Amino acid sequence: MNLISVESLSKDYGERVLFEDLSFGLSIGNKMALVANNGTGKSSMLKIIAEKDVPSSGEVTFRKGTEVGYLSQNSDFDESLTIQQLVDSAQSRVSNIIAEYEKAVENQTNDFSEANQNKVEELTLLMDQYSAWDYDRRIKQILSKFKITDLTQKVGKLSGGQKKRLSLSLLLIDEADVLLLDEPTNHLDVEMIEWLEKYLSQQKITLLMVTHDRYFLENVCNHILELENGQLYHHKGNYSYFLEKREERESNFSVEIQKAGKLMKKELDWVRRSPKARTTKSKSRLQSFEKIKEKANSGIKKSELKLEVKMSRVGGKILELKNIRKSYGDLCILDGFDYTFKKGERIGILGNNGVGKSTFLNILTGKEIVDSGKVNVGKTIVYGYFSQGGIKVKEDKRVIEVLKDIADVIILANGSKISASQMLEHFMFTPEMQYTNVSKLSGGELRRLYLLTVLMKNPNFLILDEPTNDMDLLTLTKLEEFLLDFKGCLIIVSHDRYFMDKLTEHMFVFKGDGVIQDFYGSYSEFREKQKEAEKQLKSVEKNNTPDTVKEKKKVSYKEKYEYGELEKEIEVLEKEKEELEKSLLSPTLSIDEIVENSKRLSELESQIEEKSFRWMELDEIM
């Protein structure tokens, strides 16, 4: 049975139609991703399903009692609150259950009716079902996963990325029946993305999401919903299955178009030869001809991104960094960094936020000066810098005007020249869209326009800082094809693991305190080595003494005795916990007894966790 059913859904803004007459359902355990080009209304569809917007026609129905959690691309919080106040004021399902439970328990002092006793019992079961007894601990645990630790901080002081992570944390804490996620991996570092992958892969979670992260699609999704040319295609599998089936469909479609084209030529010859006076048979054949003609022409309208620019000539000298030092007060970014770039290098940059990646890129492009050392840029180098900040233009400016401010004529890779309008068509901006105000563009369309303004300057040294954010899969695929053929130098900063693996050959890993590791290999190879090093470190920490001597610590008599006693103590505590949980279901308990038992239950859980951890430490030594 569907938790959500979408029937004949349409959305338009006057003459601009985003989508129309779309129908699909989301059932329990489905992990569905919506894949479509930018500007086709993916985010709008999620908003409508989340009841944050209304459709032009059609309806969305929910199974009774279904709780829906929605993550938008832009967070909307009361910025005067602290994070703790925001968490406390969040009207989530779990917090509502806790509030109802506390109220029902309080009423027991005056209301001894069977109805109220049943309500307490029912709410106690819900408290167990949603693990509401340790709700505060779980909140802090999930917040810490997304590096939100200072709960006294004002929400208004958070960056856009921190707000997105806070939104995601609050959503996961609530454990809604269905999660609607719009680009959930934006603003997350690699560790966060990998943790989120594991979390969302749980069987009990049902979700519908929009994401450009292809490893995420591969590892989480079991159903891809593709919207192309106004039609929905269902692919019951992960990303690689979707690619396989789409290729198969397009190949079959191409064959059908070719056959229809050949048949149309024959039919066209017949139409031209036929006399003006038509028989019934020939009229029927004319109708058939119109159908064939329609099918033969059906494949012509599909627009594709064309990335064709002429790369500026590269001389013998590219870029030299000699003994570069850069600091901001006590924060050291670069400490004697040396590197000489060679032709055609493809470097990925990794590192946590705040370690100086953006500063490094600004130094390369001359936007920031170094404290000491030399930056020698070759005379023929033309930078193309695609920054996280994006394109900065007046919102009332038209798309065509943005390009004409740079150049009226653009030279392509084959040496031919085209107008700004033709170049926009290559980037999938129709003549109608070219005279649209920039403010009307979707996030992905805006990023595509920005990419065009960078590439049309014919750079031979490309720097791409988080280029995949908000871009659809078609644009990403075409961008990757272009970059694979790009002969100049390429530097990429990205949390998109797929993108990095495909395009980079070695990494600059910013460790902090001015330390940069130069790792030769792919991103995935680096992560595997990093994980292996972390495992070895944990093993050393467990097996060695505090003085890190090589011999294993010998087990003392005292530790053997403690090991045996802990097993007994944990067993006793588990039994007491089980009895307490049963007692909380009793309708005869007074409010004081319930409060006391609940308090004791929380203490028991902490003791069991502490003793179990110590037992595991001793077990490892044993």
C-alpha positions in Angstrom: 0.0 0.0 0.0 1.2 3.5 -0.9 2.1 5.9 1.9 1.9 8.7 -0.7 -0.1 8.7 -4.0 0.5 11.4 -6.6 -2.3 11.7 -9.1 -2.3 13.7 -12.4 0.0 16.4 -10.8 0.7 19.5 -12.9 2.6 22.8 -12.1 2.9 25.9 -14.3 3.8 29.5 -13.9 1.7 31.1 -16.6 3.1 30.1 -20.0 6.0 28.2 -18.4 5.0 24.6 -17.7 7.2 22.7 -15.3 5.4 19.4 -15.5 1.9 18.1 -16.2 -0.2 15.0 -15.5 2.3 13.1 -13.5 1.2 10.1 -11.4 3.2 7.7 -9.1 3.2 6.2 -5.6 5.6 5.8 -2.8 5.3 2.6 -0.7 6.9 1.5 2.6 10.6 0.9 2.3 10.9 2.6 -1.1 14.0 4.7 -1.5 13.1 6.7 -4.6 15.1 9.4 -6.4 13.7 11.8 -8.9 16.0 12.4 -11.8 15.4 15.1 -14.4 17.0 18.1 -16.1 17.3 21.5 -14.3 14.3 23.6 -14.6 11.8 20.7 -15.0 10.4 21.3 -11.4 12.0 18.6 -9.2 12.2 20.9 -6.2 8.7 22.3 -6.9 7.3 18.7 -6.9 8.9 18.0 -3.5 7.4 21.2 -2.2 3.9 20.3 -3.4 4.2 16.8 -1.9 5.4 18.4 1.4 2.3 20.7 1.2 4.6 23.8 1.1 3.1 24.7 -2.3 0.0 24.0 -4.3 -0.3 22.2 -7.7 -1.9 23.8 -10.8 -3.9 20.6 -11.0 -4.0 17.1 -9.6 -3.6 16.0 -6.0 -1.4 14.3 -3.5 -3.0 11.9 -0.9 -1.4 10.4 2.2 -2.2 7.2 4.0 -3.9 8.1 7.3 -1.4 8.9 10.0 1.6 9.2 7.7 4.2 11.7 9.1 6.2 13.5 6.4 9.6 15.2 7.0 10.8 17.7 4.4 14.4 19.0 3.7 14.4 22.0 1.4 17.5 23.5 -0.2 17.1 26.7 1.8 16.5 26.6 5.5 14.0 28.9 7.1 14.6 29.4 10.9 13.9 32.1 13.5 17.4 33.5 13.6 17.0 35.1 17.0 16.9 31.7 18.7 19.9 29.6 19.9 20.2 26.1 18.5 19.1 24.7 21.8 15.9 26.9 21.8 15.2 25.9 18.2 15.5 22.2 19.1 13.3 22.7 22.2 10.6 24.5 20.1 10.6 22.1 17.2 7.1 20.5 17.1 8.3 17.1 16.0 6.3 13.9 16.4 8.6 12.6 19.1 8.5 15.9 21.1 4.7 15.9 20.7 4.5 12.3 22.1 6.7 13.3 25.0 4.5 16.4 25.7 1.3 14.3 25.5 2.8 11.6 27.8 3.8 14.1 30.4 0.4 15.7 30.4 -1.4 12.4 30.7 0.8 11.3 33.6 0.2 14.6 35.3 -3.6 14.1 34.9 -3.4 10.8 36.7 -3.3 12.6 40.0 -6.9 13.9 39.5 -8.3 11.6 36.7 -8.4 7.9 37.7 -10.7 7.0 34.8 -10.1 3.9 32.7 -9.9 6.1 29.6 -7.0 8.1 31.1 -5.2 5.0 32.3 -5.5 3.5 28.8 -4.1 6.8 27.3 -1.1 6.6 29.6 -0.5 3.0 28.6 -0.9 3.8 24.9 1.5 6.8 25.1 4.0 4.7 27.1 4.1 2.2 24.2 4.7 5.1 21.8 7.5 6.3 24.0 9.1 2.9 23.7 8.4 2.7 20.0 10.1 6.0 19.2 12.9 5.6 21.9 11.6 8.8 23.4 13.0 8.1 26.9 16.5 9.2 25.7 15.4 11.8 23.2 17.7 14.5 24.4 20.7 12.1 24.1 19.8 11.2 20.6 19.4 14.8 19.6 23.0 15.6 20.7 24.3 12.5 19.1 22.9 13.3 15.6 23.8 17.0 15.9 27.4 16.0 16.7 27.4 13.8 13.6 26.9 17.0 11.5 29.5 18.9 13.6 26.9 21.0 15.5 28.2 21.0 19.1 27.7 24.6 20.4 24.0 24.6 21.2 24.2 28.1 22.7 25.1 29.6 19.3 22.5 31.9 17.7 21.0 30.4 14.5 21.5 33.8 12.8 25.3 33.4 13.2 25.3 30.1 11.3 26.5 29.8 7.7 24.2 28.5 5.0 25.9 25.1 5.1 25.6 24.9 8.9 21.8 25.8 8.6 21.4 23.0 6.0 23.1 20.5 8.4 20.9 21.7 11.3 17.8 21.2 9.2 18.9 17.7 8.2 19.7 16.9 11.9 16.3 17.9 13.1 14.7 15.9 10.3 16.5 12.7 11.2 15.8 13.1 14.9 12.1 13.2 14.2 12.1 9.8 12.4 9.1 10.6 10.1 7.4 7.9 8.1 8.5 9.5 4.8 11.5 11.7 4.1 11.4 14.2 1.3 15.0 15.3 0.7 16.1 18.1 -1.7 19.9 17.8 -2.4 20.7 16.3 1.1 24.4 16.0 0.4 25.0 19.7 -0.4 27.3 21.3 2.3 28.2 17.9 3.8 31.8 16.7 4.0 32.7 13.2 3.0 32.4 11.6 6.4 29.0 13.1 6.9 27.8 11.8 3.4 29.1 8.3 4.2 27.4 8.3 7.5 24.1 9.6 6.0 24.3 6.8 3.3 24.4 4.1 6.0 21.6 5.8 8.0 19.2 6.1 5.0 20.0 2.6 3.8 18.1 1.2 6.9 15.2 -0.9 5.7 12.6 0.9 7.8 13.3 4.3 6.1 11.1 5.4 3.2 12.2 8.4 1.1 11.9 10.4 -2.0 14.9 12.6 -2.9 16.5 14.8 -5.4 20.3 14.5 -5.6 23.1 14.8 -8.0 25.4 12.6 -5.9 25.7 9.4 -8.1 27.5 7.3 -5.4 24.6 8.2 -3.1 22.1 7.2 -5.8 24.0 3.9 -6.3 24.3 3.0 -2.6 21.0 4.2 -1.2 18.2 4.1 -3.8 16.2 1.1 -4.9 13.9 3.0 -7.3 14.8 5.8 -9.8 12.0 7.9 -11.2 13.1 9.6 -14.4 11.2 12.6 -15.9 12.1 13.2 -19.5 10.1 15.1 -22.1 7.1 15.2 -19.8 7.0 11.4 -19.4 7.8 9.4 -16.2 10.0 6.3 -16.5 10.3 3.9 -13.5 13.6 2.0 -12.9 13.3 -0.4 -10.0 17.0 -0.5 -9.1 19.9 1.7 -8.3 21.8 4.2 -10.4 23.8 1.7 -12.5 20.5 -0.1 -13.3 18.9 3.2 -14.3 21.9 4.0 -16.6 21.7 0.6 -18.2 17.9 0.8 -18.8 18.0 4.4 -20.1 20.7 3.5 -22.6 18.7 0.5 -23.7 15.5 2.7 -24.1 17.3 5.4 -26.0 19.0 2.9 -28.3 15.6 1.3 -29.1 14.0 4.6 -29.6 16.8 5.7 -31.9 16.3 2.5 -34.0 12.6 3.1 -34.2 13.1 6.7 -35.3 15.5 5.6 -38.1 13.0 3.0 -39.3 10.2 5.6 -39.2 12.4 8.0 -41.1 13.1 5.5 -43.9 9.4 4.5 -44.1 8.5 8.2 -44.2 10.7 8.7 -47.3 8.9 5.9 -49.1 5.5 7.2 -48.1 6.5 10.8 -49.1 7.3 9.5 -52.6 3.9 7.8 -52.8 2.1 11.0 -51.6 3.9 13.1 -54.2 3.1 10.5 -57.0 -0.6 10.0 -56.0 -3.4 11.6 -58.0 -5.4 14.4 -56.5 -8.6 12.3 -56.4 -8.1 10.0 -53.4 -9.7 6.7 -52.9 -10.7 5.5 -49.5 -7.6 3.3 -49.4 -5.3 6.1 -50.3 -6.9 8.4 -47.7 -6.2 5.7 -45.1 -2.6 5.6 -46.3 -2.4 9.4 -46.0 -3.5 9.2 -42.3 -0.9 6.5 -41.8 1.7 8.7 -43.4 0.9 11.5 -40.9 1.5 9.1 -38.0 4.8 7.9 -39.4 5.9 11.5 -40.0 5.1 12.4 -36.4 7.1 9.5 -35.1 10.0 10.2 -37.4 10.2 13.8 -36.2 9.7 12.9 -32.5 13.4 12.5 -31.9 14.5 15.9 -33.3 13.4 18.1 -30.4 15.6 16.6 -27.7 18.1 19.3 -26.5 21.5 18.5 -25.3 24.2 20.5 -23.6 27.1 21.3 -26.0 30.4 22.2 -24.3 32.6 23.6 -27.1 35.1 26.3 -26.4 38.6 27.0 -27.7 41.3 26.5 -25.1 43.9 29.3 -25.1 47.5 28.2 -26.2 49.7 27.0 -23.3 53.4 28.0 -23.2 56.2 26.1 -21.6 55.7 27.6 -18.1 52.5 27.0 -16.3 52.5 27.9 -12.6 55.3 27.7 -9.9 54.7 28.0 -6.2 58.0 28.5 -4.2 58.1 28.3 -0.4 54.6 29.8 0.0 53.6 30.9 3.5 50.1 32.2 4.4 48.5 32.8 7.8 45.6 34.6 9.4 46.8 35.4 12.9 47.4 32.0 14.6 45.7 30.1 11.8 48.4 28.7 9.4 47.1 28.0 5.9 50.4 27.3 4.0 53.8 26.7 5.6 56.5 26.6 3.0 54.5 25.0 0.2 56.3 24.2 -3.1 54.8 22.9 -6.3 55.4 23.2 -10.1 52.4 22.5 -12.2 52.8 20.5 -15.4 50.7 20.5 -18.6 47.4 18.7 -18.4 47.6 18.0 -14.6 44.3 17.1 -12.8 44.4 17.7 -9.1 41.7 17.2 -6.5 41.7 19.2 -3.3 40.5 17.6 -0.1 40.2 18.9 3.5 37.7 20.0 6.2 36.1 23.4 6.2 38.3 26.1 7.5 41.7 24.6 6.6 42.3 27.1 3.8 41.2 25.4 0.5 39.5 28.6 -0.8 42.4 30.8 0.3 44.8 28.5 -1.7 42.6 28.9 -4.8 42.5 32.7 -4.3 46.3 32.7 -4.1 46.7 30.8 -7.3 44.4 33.3 -9.2 46.0 36.4 -7.6 42.9 37.3 -5.5 45.0 37.1 -2.3 48.7 37.8 -1.7 51.0 35.5 0.2 52.9 36.4 3.3 56.2 35.2 1.8 57.4 33.1 -1.1 56.8 33.4 -4.9 53.8 32.7 -7.2 55.1 32.6 -10.8 52.3 32.4 -13.4 53.1 31.6 -17.0 52.5 34.4 -19.5 50.0 32.3 -21.5 47.9 31.1 -18.6 44.2 32.1 -18.7 42.3 31.1 -15.6 38.7 30.0 -15.5 37.5 30.1 -11.9 34.1 28.5 -11.0 33.7 29.5 -7.4 31.3 28.4 -4.7 29.9 31.9 -4.5 28.4 31.6 -8.0 27.5 34.3 -10.5 27.0 37.8 -9.2 24.6 39.8 -11.5 21.5 41.9 -11.0 18.4 39.8 -10.7 16.5 42.0 -13.1 19.1 41.4 -15.8 18.2 39.2 -18.7 20.1 36.0 -19.4 21.3 37.2 -22.9 22.6 40.5 -21.4 24.8 38.5 -18.9 26.6 36.9 -21.9 26.8 40.0 -24.1 28.5 41.9 -21.2 31.4 39.4 -21.7 31.4 39.0 -25.5 29.0 39.2 -28.5 30.9 36.5 -30.4 32.5 33.3 -29.0 35.1 31.1 -30.7 34.5 27.3 -30.5 37.0 24.5 -30.3 36.9 24.0 -34.2 37.7 27.7 -34.7 34.2 28.7 -35.8 32.5 31.7 -34.4 28.9 31.9 -32.9 26.8 34.6 -31.4 26.0 34.9 -27.6 22.5 33.7 -28.4 23.7 30.6 -30.2 26.1 29.8 -27.4 23.2 30.0 -24.9 21.3 27.5 -27.0 24.3 25.2 -26.8 23.9 25.4 -23.0 20.2 24.5 -23.3 18.8 28.1 -22.9 16.0 28.3 -25.4 15.4 31.7 -27.2 12.5 32.3 -24.8 14.6 31.6 -21.7 17.4 34.0 -23.0 15.1 37.0 -22.4 14.0 35.8 -19.0 15.3 37.7 -15.9 18.1 35.9 -14.0 15.9 35.9 -10.9 13.5 33.5 -12.7 16.1 30.8 -13.2 16.3 27.6 -11.1 19.4 27.0 -8.9 20.7 24.5 -11.5 20.0 26.8 -14.5 21.9 29.6 -12.7 24.9 27.3 -12.1 24.8 26.3 -15.8 24.8 30.0 -16.8 27.7 30.6 -14.5 29.7 27.7 -16.0 29.1 29.2 -19.5 30.5 32.6 -18.4 33.6 30.8 -17.1 34.2 28.6 -20.2 33.5 31.2 -22.9 36.7 33.1 -21.8 38.6 30.1 -23.3 40.6 29.2 -20.2 43.6 26.8 -20.2 43.8 26.5 -16.4 40.4 25.6 -14.9 39.6 25.8 -11.2 36.2 24.3 -10.1 35.1 24.9 -6.5 32.1 22.6 -5.7 30.9 22.6 -9.4 28.4 19.8 -9.0 26.0 21.5 -6.5 22.5 21.9 -7.9 23.5 20.5 -11.3 21.4 17.8 -12.9 22.9 14.5 -14.0 22.8 15.3 -17.7 24.7 18.5 -17.2 27.2 16.7 -15.0 27.7 13.9 -17.5 28.3 16.4 -20.3 30.7 18.5 -18.1 32.7 15.3 -17.3 33.0 14.5 -21.0 34.2 18.0 -21.7 36.7 17.9 -18.8 38.1 14.5 -19.8 39.0 16.0 -23.2 40.2 19.2 -21.7 44.0 19.5 -22.4 44.7 22.3 -19.8 45.4 22.1 -16.1 42.4 21.2 -13.9 41.9 21.8 -10.1 38.7 20.5 -8.5 37.4 21.0 -5.0 34.3 18.8 -4.5 32.5 16.5 -2.1 31.1 14.6 -5.1 33.1 11.4 -4.9 32.0 10.1 -8.3 33.1 13.4 -10.0 36.5 13.3 -8.2 37.2 9.7 -9.1 36.4 10.2 -12.7 38.4 13.4 -13.3 41.4 13.6 -10.9 44.7 11.8 -10.8 46.2 12.9 -7.5 45.2 14.9 -4.5 46.3 17.9 -2.4 45.0 16.9 1.1 44.8 19.9 3.4 45.5 18.5 6.9 45.4 21.9 8.8 48.3 23.9 10.4 49.8 24.5 7.0 50.4 20.8 6.2 49.4 19.6 2.7 49.8 15.9 1.7 50.4 15.3 -2.0 48.7 11.9 -2.7 49.1 10.2 -6.1 46.0 8.2 -6.8 42.2 8.5 -7.1 39.9 9.9 -4.4 38.6 6.4 -3.6 42.1 5.0 -3.2 42.9 7.9 -0.8 39.7 7.1 1.2 40.6 3.4 1.4 44.1 4.2 2.7 42.7 6.7 5.1 40.1 4.1 6.5 42.8 1.5 6.8 45.1 3.9 8.7 42.2 4.7 11.0 41.6 1.0 11.7 45.3 0.5 12.4 45.3 3.5 14.8 42.3 2.2 16.7 43.9 -1.3 16.9 47.1 0.3 18.3 45.1 2.3 20.8 43.3 -0.8 22.0 46.2 -3.2 22.1 49.0 -1.0 23.4 49.7 0.6 26.7 49.5 4.4 27.2 53.2 4.5 26.6 52.6 2.8 23.1 55.0 0.0 23.7 54.9 -2.8 21.1 54.1 -5.7 23.5 50.4 -6.4 24.4 49.4 -5.5 27.9 49.3 -8.5 30.2 46.0 -9.2 31.9 46.2 -8.8 35.7 44.3 -10.9 38.2 42.3 -7.8 39.1 41.2 -7.3 35.5 40.3 -11.0 35.1 38.1 -10.7 38.3 36.6 -7.4 37.0 35.8 -9.0 33.7 33.8 -11.8 35.3 32.0 -9.5 37.7 31.0 -7.1 34.9 29.2 -9.9 33.1 27.1 -10.6 36.3 26.5 -6.9 36.9 25.3 -6.3 33.4 22.9 -9.2 33.6 21.4 -8.0 36.9 21.0 -4.4 35.5 19.4 -5.8 32.3 16.8 -7.7 34.4 16.0 -4.6 36.5 15.6 -2.6 33.3 13.2 -5.2 31.9 11.1 -5.2 35.1 11.0 -1.4 35.2 9.8 -1.2 31.6 7.0 -3.6 32.4 6.0 -1.7 35.5 5.7 1.5 33.5 2.8 -0.1 31.6 0.8 -0.6 34.8 -2.3 1.7 35.1 -2.1 1.6 39.0 1.2 3.5 39.2 1.0 7.0 40.8 2.6 10.0 39.1 5.5 10.0 41.6 6.2 6.3 40.9 6.2 6.8 37.2 8.6 9.8 37.5 10.8 7.8 39.8 10.8 4.7 37.6 11.5 6.7 34.5 14.4 8.4 36.2 15.8 5.0 37.4 15.3 3.6 33.9 17.5 6.4 32.4 20.2 5.7 35.1 20.1 2.0 34.3 20.6 2.6 30.6 23.7 4.8 31.3 25.1 2.2 33.7 24.6 -0.7 31.2 26.3 1.3 28.4 29.2 2.3 30.6 29.8 -1.3 32.0 29.3 -2.8 28.5 32.0 -0.5 27.1 34.4 -1.5 29.9 33.6 -5.2 29.4 34.4 -4.8 25.6 37.8 -3.2 26.5 38.7 -6.0 28.8 37.4 -8.6 26.3 39.7 -7.2 23.7 42.7 -7.5 26.0 41.7 -11.0 27.1 
